[in-house]
Structure formats: structure tokens, C-alpha cells
Amino acid sequence: MDQIVECVPNFSEGRDRATIQALIEAVTSTAGVVLLDHSADMDHHRSVLTFCGTPEAVFDAAMRAVRTATDRIDLRSHTGAHPRVGATDVVPFIPIKGTTMDDCIQLATRLGEQVGRELEIPVFLYERAATRTHRAPLEAVRRGGLEGLALRMTSDPEWAPDFGPPRLHRSAGAIVIGARPLLIAFNVNLRSQNIAIARSIAKTVRQSNGGLPFVKAIGVELTSRGMVQVSMNLTDYQQTPIQSAFQAVKTEAEKHGIAISGSELIGLIPQAAVEHAAVASLQLERFDPSHILERRIATAMEAKDPPDQTLSDFLRAVADVKPTPAGGSVAALVGALAASLGVMGARLVKQSNGETTLLHLNRRLYELVHEDAVAYEVLMKGQKIPKGHPDRPNIISSALLKATEVPLEIAERACEVARVLHGLRQVVKPTVYSDLTVGMILAIATAEAGLFTAQTNVKRSTNQSVMELSRARIIKTRESLEELRRLC
């Protein structure tokens, strides 16, 4: 994908699972978009989705999600700790790859116009998309909540919305749409129930009160967890690194005799932001490497579809009368799926080594889907060379070697997948055990298929040294496979 835009909409719903799921499905049902992350907090009464894709696809997904939120969320009955002005509270577009801030400003403007026209919700453009400087900060639009915004809209011409009617939507309120750089949503939880102290700390550390540059902060009460929180947005993590924000909150909390309970990320974090930050020193709760933005994008893109064809295209190609792609390619794809099941299990038990190994195996098996088809096509072309041609024997011998090595590697990689899955089965919950067992069965089947193809092709070779080398690998892989069958 040459052009990637990220979108991180915030919705005023963190308790109703059906509504949250409907919002997720509005995004995931859009072609060309992948959901990277989603989180919901019942105290904030807020959900955050992170997704990316081509600019047009992200635009469509954002509109679908806004429409869903408008249909399902009623602010008249909404209570939550987080400030908000809309059912869909804020929709930022962020340039990631092959796109510019201007591209994202155009997306924000187009979305604002369509939301205002079709849904009759007043739209305020913010950050880089803002049409008025005093309305660029998100907190400026939210100041005073719905009541404060409604008053400004009726009393001050400078607060007429950019799009939509000059009044709040009856149930959906208003919506803030914009374009911005990457930011980090980072919360620090305090071992206290004193909301006044949390608000005092937030006031001290935020930029608007002379605190840390590029830091926005509020104090929030977490009733369900019996504590308070300093909730922050780091709008330029290079100027104020995440560890600096954490340390500032910790220092202020210690002045009040309050300990830190832990910290948490909302959404994803750019890799550069954690390169120099020790995770242990931040006391991050539930952190694992999949929280890194670049890693999640890469994994999601790889898992979405093959680079040159969709899954449905691949199935049609296999069913065609052409001999490629065929058995080896299908086996490699099954092995890649088995590895993906393992990645899920590794993430659930926070086993980063297992996740990294399986992601590598997943990618390699995925590559072998194509390599097997190419190897067999080369062999077929060699066999079409006239029998009297002097180069024919060498070309066929070389092609047979490749047509043997590829399925043999498929078998070897599949055995590695099965071995890692077996280890994960020992530490996962019973509900996941069955999924990993299915993965093991698929990996073993992949290895069986790869071995069968390799053995078939090696018998056709006339190069004695190649045959011996391949047979040694086949014997070793067969022994590994027999052991895995017993474990399964």
C-alpha cells in the first residue's frame, strides 16, 4: 500500500458492548481498511478506534462509523468522566506513509462537509484543519462542555460551525474533525481517590499552565477502579518524551504522598517514542510489542490480503485448470494460517519471543506460497524444451532442485510452527488451547504435504549429490514430524 492514512476517532460510549461492536464493524466492513486497535473505558465512558488504509478507504470507514454513532449514541443520557461534545466526539486524520498533512486536511474538510450536510450535525475543524486559530486546540472547542459550546454558538459569530446547522444535534451534539501529527494518549493512575489532587497535578504538568511543552492533561476519577488518573495527550513526543511526562506526574504525586499505581496507553504508540524509554520504568500495564504502531500496521497489512491478489483470487487460481498455484502453495498458506493462530495465542499470554518467532515463520510461509508456484512454473517450462536441446538436462536439473527445496522448506518451517504452538499450549487458558491445537494439526498437515511433494520431486532428479542432500533434510524433517505427531 503506497499511501496510508491513520484515523483515531473517539466515541462517547464505553459501556454498551453492542454499540462498541457496531462501531468496530462499521470500520472493519470497509474494504481497504484495517483496524489496528480499539479500547473502551467505562469510567471515561469512551471508546477509541485506531484504523488505517488508503485515504479514500479511511474516509469511507470514518463516515460509516460517524453514522453508526449518530444512530446509536444519545448524549442526553450520557454521563462519563471524559470531556466530550459529541456522540462522535473527535475524528483526527494522521498522515503515515506517502501522504501529507495537506492530504489529511482535505479529508477532514470533506468529512466535515458530508457530516454537516447528511447528518445535520455541527462540525468544528480543529488542529491543522482549523479555519480559525482560536478554535484549533481541541480543548477550546470542548471548553464548558455541551452547554458552553451551545452558548458560544448562539452568542458569538466567531463560533459558528464550519459545517452543519448553527445548533447542536438533538442527540449527537457536535463533532470535532481535524488533521494532526501523531500523538500519544498516555494515562498515569494514582493510588488515591482524591480527584482534587489529580486535577492539581494535571494543571501543574500541562503546557497551558506553564508545565511541560506539548502536554495536555486533565484529572479523571476512575470510580470502578477506586482511584484517580492524570490523563494526558503528548502532542509532540520528541519535545516531551513519554518518560518525561511520567516522571513529572510521579514527582508531583510524591509531593502529596501518593504512589503511582501504573500507567497505560490508549491506542498505539510510535516506535520512536519507546526506543529510548525503558518499559519497566514507566510501569506500563498490559504492554506488549503489538502496541507499537509500525508493528501493528505491518502485521495487519500482511494478514489482510496477499500483496498481489486477494484470498478469493487465490482460491479461484487454485481451482483453475492451470497447474499453478497448486499443492505446495496451498500447503504454505495453511502453514501461514497456523502461525497466525499461534501469534494470537502468544499475544494473549504476552509471550513476545513466541510472537516474534511466529510472525517470522508466518511471513516466510506466506512468501513460499508464491515461491512454490514460481518454482513449478520454471520446471514446466524446462520440460517443454525439445529433448535434443543441449541445455535441457541442466535446466531441468536446476528447476527440479528448486521444486524440491521449496516444499522441503515449507515442511521445515511448518514443523517449527508446530513446535512453538506446542509450547504455547502449555501456558494458555483452556479456551485458547483448542485454537492452538487446531494450529498444530494444520502445521503438521502442512509439513506432511511439503514432505510428500519434496520426496516426489527428488525421485525425479538425476543429480546424485543433490538427491543425497535433499534426502538428508527429508529424513531429519520426517523425524521431527513424527515427534510432533506424538505431542499433538
C-alpha positions as CSV (number, residue, x, y, z in Angstrom):
1,M,0.0,0.0,0.0
2,D,1.7,3.2,-1.2
3,Q,-0.5,5.6,0.7
4,I,-1.5,5.2,4.3
5,V,-3.6,7.5,6.5
6,E,-4.4,6.7,10.1
7,C,-7.7,7.7,11.8
8,V,-8.3,7.6,15.6
9,P,-12.0,8.6,16.2
10,N,-13.2,8.9,19.8
11,F,-16.8,7.9,20.6
12,S,-18.9,8.8,23.7
13,E,-19.6,5.2,24.5
14,G,-17.6,2.9,26.7
15,R,-20.2,0.6,28.4
16,D,-22.6,-0.8,25.8
17,R,-20.8,-3.7,24.1
18,A,-23.3,-3.9,21.3
19,T,-22.7,-0.3,20.3
20,I,-19.0,-0.6,20.6
21,Q,-19.1,-3.7,18.4
22,A,-21.3,-1.9,15.9
23,L,-18.7,0.9,15.6
24,I,-15.9,-1.7,15.1
25,E,-17.9,-3.4,12.4
26,A,-18.6,-0.1,10.6
27,V,-14.8,0.2,10.2
28,T,-13.8,-3.4,9.6
29,S,-16.5,-3.9,6.9
30,T,-14.9,-1.2,4.8
31,A,-12.6,-2.5,2.0
32,G,-9.1,-1.2,2.1
33,V,-9.1,-0.5,5.9
34,V,-7.5,-2.5,8.7
35,L,-8.4,-2.0,12.4
36,L,-5.2,-1.6,14.4
37,D,-6.6,-1.2,17.9
38,H,-9.7,-0.5,19.9
39,S,-10.2,0.3,23.6
40,A,-13.2,1.2,25.8
41,D,-13.2,2.6,29.3
42,M,-16.4,2.5,31.4
43,D,-15.3,5.4,33.7
44,H,-14.3,7.7,30.8
45,H,-17.5,6.3,29.1
46,R,-15.5,6.4,25.9
47,S,-14.2,4.2,23.1
48,V,-11.2,4.8,20.8
49,L,-10.7,3.1,17.5
50,T,-7.4,3.2,15.5
51,F,-7.5,2.2,11.9
52,C,-5.6,2.9,8.7
53,G,-5.7,2.3,5.0
54,T,-5.8,4.3,1.7
55,P,-7.1,7.8,2.1
56,E,-10.4,7.1,0.4
57,A,-11.0,3.9,2.3
58,V,-10.2,5.6,5.6
59,F,-12.6,8.4,4.7
60,D,-15.4,5.9,4.0
61,A,-14.8,4.0,7.2
62,A,-14.8,7.2,9.2
63,M,-18.1,8.3,7.7
64,R,-19.7,4.8,8.4
65,A,-18.5,5.0,12.0
66,V,-19.9,8.5,12.5
67,R,-23.2,7.5,11.0
68,T,-23.3,4.4,13.3
69,A,-22.5,6.5,16.4
70,T,-25.2,9.1,15.5
71,D,-27.8,6.3,15.2
72,R,-26.9,4.6,18.5
73,I,-25.5,7.1,21.0
74,D,-27.7,9.7,22.8
75,L,-25.7,12.3,24.7
76,R,-28.9,13.3,26.6
77,S,-28.4,10.2,28.8
78,H,-24.7,10.2,28.7
79,T,-22.5,10.5,31.9
80,G,-18.8,10.0,31.9
81,A,-15.6,11.3,33.3
82,H,-14.1,12.4,30.0
83,P,-14.9,15.8,28.4
84,R,-17.0,15.5,25.2
85,V,-19.2,17.5,22.9
86,G,-20.5,14.8,20.6
87,A,-21.6,11.2,20.2
88,T,-18.6,11.0,17.8
89,D,-16.5,13.4,19.8
90,V,-13.4,13.8,17.7
91,V,-12.1,12.4,14.4
92,P,-8.4,13.1,13.6
93,F,-6.7,12.1,10.3
94,I,-2.9,11.5,10.5
95,P,-0.5,11.1,7.6
96,I,1.5,7.9,7.9
97,K,3.0,6.9,4.5
98,G,3.0,8.5,1.1
99,T,0.6,11.2,2.3
100,T,0.9,14.7,3.7
101,M,-0.7,16.8,6.3
102,D,-2.5,18.7,3.4
103,D,-4.0,15.4,2.3
104,C,-5.4,14.8,5.8
105,I,-6.7,18.4,5.9
106,Q,-8.6,17.7,2.7
107,L,-10.0,14.5,4.2
108,A,-11.1,16.3,7.3
109,T,-12.8,19.1,5.3
110,R,-14.6,16.6,3.1
111,L,-15.8,14.6,6.0
112,G,-16.9,17.7,7.9
113,E,-18.9,18.9,4.9
114,Q,-20.6,15.5,4.4
115,V,-21.4,15.0,8.1
116,G,-22.9,18.5,8.3
117,R,-24.9,18.1,5.2
118,E,-26.2,14.5,5.6
119,L,-26.4,14.1,9.4
120,E,-27.1,17.7,10.3
121,I,-24.5,17.8,13.0
122,P,-22.5,21.0,13.5
123,V,-18.8,20.4,12.7
124,F,-15.8,22.2,14.0
125,L,-12.5,21.7,12.3
126,Y,-9.5,21.6,14.6
127,E,-5.7,21.4,14.8
128,R,-4.1,21.7,11.3
129,A,-7.5,21.7,9.6
130,A,-8.8,24.6,11.8
131,T,-10.2,27.6,9.9
132,R,-9.9,29.9,12.9
133,T,-6.8,30.0,15.1
134,H,-8.6,30.3,18.4
135,R,-10.6,27.1,17.6
136,A,-7.5,25.0,16.7
137,P,-7.0,23.4,20.1
138,L,-9.4,20.6,20.9
139,E,-9.8,21.8,24.4
140,A,-11.0,25.2,23.1
141,V,-14.0,23.6,21.4
142,R,-14.7,21.4,24.4
143,R,-14.5,24.3,26.9
144,G,-17.6,24.3,29.1
145,G,-18.9,21.1,27.6
146,L,-22.0,20.9,25.5
147,E,-23.6,23.8,27.4
148,G,-20.6,26.0,26.9
149,L,-20.4,25.2,23.2
150,A,-24.1,25.7,22.7
151,L,-23.9,29.2,24.3
152,R,-20.9,30.3,22.2
153,M,-22.7,29.1,19.0
154,T,-25.7,31.2,19.8
155,S,-23.9,34.3,21.1
156,D,-20.7,34.6,19.2
157,P,-20.4,34.7,15.4
158,E,-16.8,33.5,15.8
159,W,-18.2,30.2,17.0
160,A,-20.5,29.4,14.0
161,P,-19.6,25.8,13.0
162,D,-17.6,25.2,9.8
163,F,-20.3,22.9,8.5
164,G,-23.8,21.9,9.5
165,P,-26.5,23.8,11.4
166,P,-25.8,26.6,13.9
167,R,-27.2,24.5,16.7
168,L,-26.4,21.2,18.4
169,H,-27.8,18.0,17.1
170,R,-30.6,16.8,19.5
171,S,-28.9,13.6,20.5
172,A,-25.5,13.6,18.8
173,G,-24.3,17.1,19.9
174,A,-21.5,18.4,17.8
175,I,-18.4,16.8,16.2
176,V,-14.8,17.9,16.0
177,I,-12.9,16.8,12.9
178,G,-9.3,17.6,12.0
179,A,-5.8,16.7,10.9
180,R,-2.8,16.4,13.2
181,P,0.6,14.7,13.7
182,L,0.9,11.5,15.7
183,L,0.3,11.9,19.4
184,I,0.4,9.6,22.4
185,A,-2.6,9.2,24.7
186,F,-1.0,8.3,28.0
187,N,-2.5,8.0,31.4
188,V,-0.9,7.7,34.8
189,N,-3.0,6.1,37.6
190,L,-2.6,7.3,41.2
191,R,-3.2,5.3,44.4
192,S,-5.7,7.8,45.6
193,Q,-9.4,8.7,45.4
194,N,-8.8,12.4,45.7
195,I,-9.8,13.9,42.4
196,A,-8.7,17.4,43.5
197,I,-5.1,16.2,43.7
198,A,-5.3,14.6,40.3
199,R,-6.6,17.8,38.8
200,S,-3.9,19.8,40.6
201,I,-1.2,17.6,39.2
202,A,-2.7,17.8,35.7
203,K,-2.8,21.6,36.0
204,T,0.9,21.6,37.0
205,V,2.2,19.4,34.2
206,R,0.2,20.7,31.2
207,Q,1.6,23.3,28.9
208,S,-1.3,25.7,29.2
209,N,-0.4,26.3,32.8
210,G,3.4,26.6,32.3
211,G,4.1,22.9,32.6
212,L,5.7,20.5,30.1
213,P,5.7,21.6,26.4
214,F,3.2,19.9,24.1
215,V,1.4,18.2,27.0
216,K,-2.3,18.4,27.6
217,A,-3.6,16.9,30.9
218,I,-6.8,16.5,32.9
219,G,-7.6,14.8,36.2
220,V,-10.1,12.0,35.9
221,E,-11.9,9.9,38.6
222,L,-11.9,6.1,37.9
223,T,-14.8,5.1,40.1
224,S,-14.8,1.4,39.0
225,R,-11.1,1.1,40.0
226,G,-11.3,3.1,43.2
227,M,-8.6,5.6,42.1
228,V,-7.9,8.8,40.2
229,Q,-5.9,9.4,37.0
230,V,-3.9,12.0,35.2
231,S,-5.0,11.6,31.6
232,M,-2.5,13.2,29.1
233,N,-2.1,13.8,25.4
234,L,1.5,14.2,24.3
235,T,1.2,16.2,21.0
236,D,4.9,16.2,20.3
237,Y,6.6,13.2,21.9
238,Q,10.0,14.3,20.6
239,Q,9.9,17.6,22.5
240,T,8.4,15.9,25.6
241,P,9.2,12.2,25.7
242,I,6.7,9.9,27.3
243,Q,9.2,9.1,30.2
244,S,9.4,12.8,31.0
245,A,5.7,13.1,31.3
246,F,5.5,10.1,33.5
247,Q,8.3,11.4,35.7
248,A,6.7,14.8,36.1
249,V,3.4,13.2,37.3
250,K,5.3,10.9,39.6
251,T,7.2,13.8,41.1
252,E,4.1,15.8,41.8
253,A,2.3,12.8,43.2
254,E,5.1,12.2,45.7
255,K,4.8,15.8,46.9
256,H,1.2,14.8,48.0
257,G,2.4,11.5,49.5
258,I,0.7,9.5,46.7
259,A,2.2,6.5,44.9
260,I,1.8,5.6,41.3
261,S,-0.4,2.6,40.6
262,G,0.7,2.3,37.0
263,S,0.4,3.8,33.6
264,E,-1.5,2.9,30.4
265,L,-1.6,3.7,26.7
266,I,-4.8,4.5,24.9
267,G,-4.4,3.3,21.3
268,L,-0.9,2.8,19.8
269,I,2.5,4.4,20.3
270,P,5.0,5.2,17.6
271,Q,8.2,3.1,17.7
272,A,10.4,6.1,18.0
273,A,8.7,7.1,21.3
274,V,9.7,3.9,23.0
275,E,13.2,3.4,21.6
276,H,14.8,5.3,24.5
277,A,12.2,4.6,27.2
278,A,12.5,1.6,29.4
279,V,9.1,0.0,29.7
280,A,9.8,-1.1,33.3
281,S,10.5,2.4,34.4
282,L,7.1,3.5,33.1
283,Q,5.3,0.7,35.0
284,L,3.2,0.2,31.9
285,E,0.2,-2.1,32.5
286,R,-0.7,-4.7,29.8
287,F,2.0,-3.5,27.5
288,D,3.3,-5.8,24.7
289,P,5.2,-5.1,21.5
290,S,2.0,-5.2,19.5
291,H,1.2,-1.7,20.9
292,I,3.9,-0.3,18.6
293,L,2.2,1.5,15.8
294,E,4.5,0.5,13.0
295,R,4.5,-3.2,14.1
296,R,0.7,-3.3,14.2
297,I,0.4,-1.7,10.8
298,A,2.9,-4.1,9.2
299,T,1.2,-7.2,10.8
300,A,-2.3,-6.0,9.9
301,M,-1.3,-5.3,6.4
302,E,0.4,-8.7,6.0
303,A,-2.6,-10.5,7.4
304,K,-5.2,-8.6,5.4
305,D,-4.5,-10.0,1.9
306,P,-1.7,-11.3,-0.3
307,P,0.3,-8.5,-1.9
308,D,-0.8,-9.2,-5.4
309,Q,-4.1,-11.0,-5.0
310,T,-7.0,-11.3,-2.6
311,L,-7.8,-14.6,-0.9
312,S,-10.8,-15.1,-3.2
313,D,-8.5,-14.5,-6.2
314,F,-6.1,-17.1,-4.8
315,L,-8.9,-19.7,-4.4
316,R,-10.1,-19.1,-7.9
317,A,-6.5,-19.5,-9.2
318,V,-6.1,-22.8,-7.3
319,A,-9.4,-24.1,-8.8
320,D,-8.4,-23.1,-12.3
321,V,-7.2,-25.7,-14.9
322,K,-3.7,-24.3,-14.7
323,P,-1.2,-26.4,-12.6
324,T,-0.1,-23.4,-10.5
325,P,-0.7,-22.4,-7.8
326,A,-1.3,-25.9,-6.5
327,G,-0.5,-28.3,-3.7
328,G,2.7,-26.6,-2.4
329,S,1.3,-23.1,-2.4
330,V,-1.9,-24.3,-0.7
331,A,0.2,-26.1,2.0
332,A,2.3,-23.0,2.6
333,L,-0.8,-20.8,3.0
334,V,-2.2,-23.3,5.5
335,G,1.0,-23.2,7.4
336,A,0.9,-19.4,7.5
337,L,-2.6,-19.6,8.9
338,A,-1.4,-22.0,11.6
339,A,1.3,-19.5,12.6
340,S,-1.3,-16.7,12.7
341,L,-3.2,-18.7,15.3
342,G,-0.1,-19.0,17.3
343,V,0.6,-15.3,17.2
344,M,-2.9,-14.7,18.7
345,G,-2.1,-17.2,21.5
346,A,1.4,-15.6,22.1
347,R,-0.2,-12.2,22.4
348,L,-2.8,-13.4,24.9
349,V,-0.1,-14.8,27.2
350,K,2.2,-11.8,26.5
351,Q,5.0,-14.1,25.2
352,S,6.9,-11.7,23.0
353,N,9.5,-14.3,22.0
354,G,6.9,-16.7,20.7
355,E,5.1,-13.9,18.9
356,T,8.3,-12.7,17.2
357,T,9.2,-16.2,16.1
358,L,5.7,-17.0,14.8
359,L,5.5,-13.7,12.9
360,H,8.8,-14.5,11.2
361,L,7.5,-18.0,10.3
362,N,4.2,-16.6,9.1
363,R,5.9,-14.1,6.8
364,R,8.3,-16.8,5.4
365,L,5.5,-19.3,4.7
366,Y,3.5,-16.6,3.1
367,E,6.4,-15.9,0.8
368,L,6.7,-19.6,0.0
369,V,3.1,-19.6,-1.4
370,H,4.4,-17.6,-4.3
371,E,7.9,-19.2,-4.5
372,D,6.4,-22.7,-4.9
373,A,4.2,-21.6,-7.8
374,V,7.2,-19.9,-9.5
375,A,9.4,-23.0,-8.9
376,Y,6.9,-25.3,-10.6
377,E,6.3,-22.9,-13.5
378,V,10.1,-22.9,-14.2
379,L,10.1,-26.7,-14.1
380,M,7.2,-26.9,-16.6
381,K,9.0,-24.5,-18.9
382,G,12.1,-26.6,-18.7
383,Q,10.2,-29.7,-19.6
384,K,8.8,-28.0,-22.7
385,I,12.3,-27.6,-24.1
386,P,12.9,-30.0,-27.0
387,K,14.6,-33.2,-25.8
388,G,17.6,-32.8,-28.2
389,H,18.4,-29.3,-26.8
390,P,21.9,-29.4,-25.1
391,D,20.8,-27.1,-22.2
392,R,17.7,-29.1,-21.4
393,P,19.2,-31.5,-18.8
394,N,20.9,-28.8,-16.8
395,I,17.8,-26.5,-16.9
396,I,15.5,-29.3,-15.7
397,S,18.0,-30.4,-13.0
398,S,18.2,-26.9,-11.6
399,A,14.4,-26.5,-11.8
400,L,13.9,-29.8,-10.0
401,L,16.3,-28.8,-7.3
402,K,14.3,-25.6,-6.7
403,A,11.0,-27.5,-6.9
404,T,12.3,-29.8,-4.2
405,E,13.9,-27.2,-1.9
406,V,10.8,-25.0,-1.7
407,P,8.3,-27.7,-0.5
408,L,11.0,-29.0,1.8
409,E,11.4,-25.6,3.4
410,I,7.6,-25.4,3.7
411,A,7.8,-28.7,5.7
412,E,10.7,-27.5,7.8
413,R,9.0,-24.2,8.7
414,A,5.7,-25.9,9.4
415,C,7.5,-28.1,11.9
416,E,8.9,-25.0,13.6
417,V,5.4,-23.5,13.8
418,A,4.0,-26.7,15.4
419,R,6.8,-26.8,17.9
420,V,6.2,-23.2,19.1
421,L,2.4,-23.9,19.2
422,H,3.0,-26.9,21.4
423,G,5.0,-24.8,23.9
424,L,2.3,-22.2,23.9
425,R,-0.4,-24.8,24.6
426,Q,1.2,-25.4,28.0
427,V,0.6,-21.9,29.2
428,V,-2.7,-20.7,27.6
429,K,-6.2,-20.8,29.0
430,P,-8.4,-23.8,28.0
431,T,-10.4,-21.6,25.7
432,V,-7.3,-20.9,23.6
433,Y,-5.8,-24.4,23.9
434,S,-8.2,-25.7,21.3
435,D,-7.3,-23.0,18.8
436,L,-3.6,-23.8,19.2
437,T,-4.3,-27.5,18.8
438,V,-6.1,-26.7,15.5
439,G,-2.9,-24.7,14.6
440,M,-0.7,-27.7,15.4
441,I,-2.9,-30.0,13.3
442,L,-2.7,-27.6,10.4
443,A,1.1,-27.2,10.8
444,I,1.6,-30.9,10.8
445,A,-0.6,-31.3,7.8
446,T,1.5,-28.6,6.0
447,A,4.7,-30.5,6.9
448,E,3.2,-33.8,5.6
449,A,2.2,-32.1,2.3
450,G,5.6,-30.4,1.9
451,L,7.5,-33.6,2.6
452,F,5.3,-35.6,0.1
453,T,6.0,-33.0,-2.7
454,A,9.7,-32.9,-1.9
455,Q,10.0,-36.7,-1.9
456,T,8.1,-36.9,-5.3
457,N,10.4,-34.3,-6.9
458,V,13.7,-35.7,-5.5
459,K,12.9,-39.1,-7.1
460,R,12.9,-37.4,-10.5
461,S,16.3,-35.8,-10.1
462,T,19.4,-37.4,-11.8
463,N,21.9,-35.3,-9.8
464,Q,23.2,-37.7,-7.2
465,S,24.7,-35.1,-4.8
466,V,21.5,-33.0,-4.9
467,M,19.5,-36.1,-4.2
468,E,21.6,-37.1,-1.2
469,L,21.5,-33.6,0.3
470,S,17.7,-33.4,-0.1
471,R,17.2,-36.9,1.3
472,A,19.2,-36.0,4.4
473,R,16.9,-33.0,5.0
474,I,13.8,-35.1,4.3
475,I,14.9,-37.7,6.9
476,K,15.6,-35.0,9.5
477,T,12.2,-33.3,8.9
478,R,10.4,-36.6,8.9
479,E,11.9,-37.5,12.3
480,S,10.8,-34.0,13.6
481,L,7.4,-34.6,12.2
482,E,7.0,-38.0,13.9
483,E,7.9,-36.4,17.3
484,L,5.3,-33.6,16.7
485,R,2.6,-36.1,15.9
486,R,3.1,-37.7,19.3
487,L,3.0,-34.3,21.1
488,C,-0.2,-33.4,19.3
